[in-house]
Every structure is written in structure tokens, then in C-alpha cells.
Amino acid sequence: MVELLKLLWHKAGGCESGACVEVARVPDGRVAVRDSKNPLGGALVFTPQQWDEFLAGAARGEFDPS
């Protein structure tokens, strides 16, 4: 497993509160997501297909509050 702490992590441009998620590309193409307040707390790692499906769902508003 790649060392997640050594990846280049990015926050969303609109993240001003400090309570954000961070995203990093893993060298094998997967995408890692972690809590910016707890970078040592682990990360969720998605395949490229899973990440693309998540982004498409977000664009469609699937995760918007009702």
C-alpha cells in the first residue's frame, strides 16, 4: 500500500473553515479522501470508476440535502 501521508493532498477552493475533506491521487490511479482536521486518521480509497460515479452523482445533485 502506498504511504498515504506522502501523497499531494488538495482541499476544495471554497474551504475556509478548516473543516474540510482533502483529496489525493494515488499513483495507481485510485483516489484517496481524508478529513483535513485528522490527517492521521486514515483515508477512504476509491477506484477511478467509483470516483467518477461519485462526481457524476454530485453534479446531478444526488447528495444535496432535501
Backbone bond lengths (Angstrom), bond angles and torsions (degrees), N, CA, C in turn:
res aa  C-N    CA-C-N  psi(-1)  N-CA   C-N-CA  omega(-1)  CA-C   N-CA-C  phi
1 M - - - 1.452 - - 1.524 109.48 -
2 V 1.298 115.58 136.49 1.455 120.85 179.45 1.537 109.26 -66.93
3 E 1.306 116.39 147.58 1.457 121.78 177.74 1.528 109.02 -72.87
4 L 1.331 117.02 106.69 1.460 121.63 -174.45 1.521 112.56 -63.90
5 L 1.324 118.04 -31.20 1.466 120.36 -178.75 1.524 112.25 -67.54
6 K 1.324 117.02 -21.02 1.463 120.39 -178.14 1.531 112.75 -89.25
7 L 1.326 118.04 -3.13 1.463 120.77 -179.86 1.525 110.43 -74.30
8 L 1.319 116.40 161.62 1.459 122.79 176.42 1.525 107.80 -89.42
9 W 1.326 116.59 105.47 1.463 122.70 -174.96 1.519 110.42 -92.88
10 H 1.351 115.54 145.03 1.474 122.00 -178.87 1.517 109.96 -129.83
11 K 1.335 115.92 139.90 1.464 122.51 171.99 1.525 108.04 -102.58
12 A 1.315 115.38 156.69 1.463 119.90 175.03 1.520 109.47 -62.90
13 G 1.328 116.33 146.36 1.457 121.12 -179.67 1.517 113.17 -59.94
14 G 1.320 117.84 -28.75 1.459 121.59 -178.79 1.514 114.18 -87.35
15 C 1.295 117.82 6.64 1.468 121.74 -177.54 1.520 109.16 -82.31
16 E 1.325 115.68 106.91 1.455 119.71 -179.90 1.517 112.61 -116.67
17 S 1.340 116.73 -17.54 1.462 119.99 -174.38 1.526 112.76 -80.91
18 G 1.316 117.13 -19.39 1.454 120.87 -175.00 1.520 112.57 89.69
19 A 1.324 116.86 -15.35 1.468 122.30 177.81 1.526 108.13 -95.58
20 C 1.301 116.34 77.30 1.462 121.38 -172.06 1.525 110.67 -130.79
21 V 1.299 114.98 169.22 1.457 119.25 169.41 1.525 107.45 -98.12
22 E 1.313 115.14 154.80 1.457 121.89 175.83 1.522 108.15 -121.19
23 V 1.318 115.56 148.15 1.463 122.27 -177.41 1.527 108.11 -126.71
24 A 1.332 115.54 141.75 1.469 120.67 176.90 1.520 109.32 -142.28
25 R 1.312 115.90 144.66 1.464 121.56 173.49 1.525 108.61 -85.18
26 V 1.323 115.04 131.83 1.460 121.49 175.85 1.539 106.46 -89.26
27 P 1.325 119.35 143.51 1.464 120.61 -176.42 1.534 115.17 -52.42
28 D 1.336 117.77 -28.45 1.470 119.23 -179.53 1.523 113.40 -84.57
29 G 1.352 117.90 6.38 1.461 121.66 176.51 1.511 114.83 102.80
30 R 1.333 116.87 -13.99 1.461 118.83 178.40 1.528 110.02 -72.14
31 V 1.334 115.79 168.68 1.460 122.25 -179.45 1.521 108.09 -123.99
32 A 1.329 116.00 129.38 1.463 121.65 179.41 1.522 109.12 -106.31
33 V 1.343 115.86 144.07 1.463 122.68 -179.95 1.527 107.39 -131.79
34 R 1.343 116.11 134.38 1.464 120.15 178.96 1.524 110.47 -142.65
35 D 1.316 115.64 167.89 1.464 123.87 177.04 1.523 108.14 -83.68
36 S 1.324 116.91 123.55 1.469 119.56 -177.62 1.525 112.43 -64.91
37 K 1.328 118.42 -25.02 1.461 120.95 179.93 1.525 112.26 -78.13
38 N 1.335 116.61 -17.42 1.457 120.64 -177.25 1.529 110.12 -138.51
39 P 1.323 118.09 67.63 1.464 120.54 -175.44 1.527 114.45 -63.74
40 L 1.320 117.66 -18.53 1.465 120.52 178.28 1.528 111.80 -91.36
41 G 1.326 117.03 -1.30 1.453 121.47 -174.87 1.512 115.13 -82.73
42 G 1.301 117.91 7.44 1.456 120.80 179.63 1.522 111.92 99.07
43 A 1.311 114.86 175.77 1.461 120.94 -177.34 1.521 109.35 -147.69
44 L 1.310 114.97 153.46 1.460 121.41 169.52 1.518 106.77 -91.35
45 V 1.319 117.53 138.01 1.459 121.14 -178.18 1.520 108.00 -123.01
46 F 1.342 115.18 126.89 1.463 122.43 -175.57 1.523 110.87 -115.42
47 T 1.319 115.33 149.01 1.460 119.58 172.32 1.526 107.87 -71.45
48 P 1.327 117.79 162.20 1.471 119.08 176.89 1.532 112.45 -57.23
49 Q 1.319 117.62 -38.43 1.472 120.26 179.65 1.528 110.74 -66.01
50 Q 1.314 117.55 -44.39 1.460 120.48 178.10 1.528 111.02 -60.50
51 W 1.321 116.89 -42.18 1.465 121.01 -179.51 1.529 110.38 -65.32
52 D 1.323 117.25 -44.16 1.466 120.69 178.19 1.525 111.15 -60.66
53 E 1.346 116.67 -40.42 1.464 120.35 178.74 1.520 111.04 -66.32
54 F 1.327 117.47 -38.75 1.456 120.68 176.30 1.524 110.93 -62.39
55 L 1.325 116.74 -48.09 1.469 119.67 -179.84 1.525 111.83 -61.61
56 A 1.319 117.27 -39.72 1.468 121.02 178.49 1.527 109.64 -64.80
57 G 1.326 118.64 -41.72 1.451 121.82 178.09 1.516 111.37 -63.97
58 A 1.318 117.44 -41.21 1.468 121.26 177.81 1.525 110.12 -62.86
59 A 1.324 117.47 -41.94 1.464 121.13 179.09 1.531 111.55 -63.41
60 R 1.332 116.42 -32.52 1.471 121.13 178.25 1.519 112.74 -80.69
61 G 1.330 117.42 -6.89 1.452 121.09 -179.92 1.521 114.63 84.62
62 E 1.316 117.83 16.38 1.467 121.31 -176.81 1.530 112.83 -62.35
63 F 1.305 118.34 -23.66 1.455 121.08 -175.47 1.522 112.90 -107.86
64 D 1.327 116.33 7.02 1.458 120.76 177.88 1.528 109.50 -68.45
65 P 1.350 117.36 142.80 1.461 118.17 177.56 1.527 110.75 -64.54
66 S 1.308 116.06 145.89 1.473 121.11 -179.61 1.503 112.23 -75.93
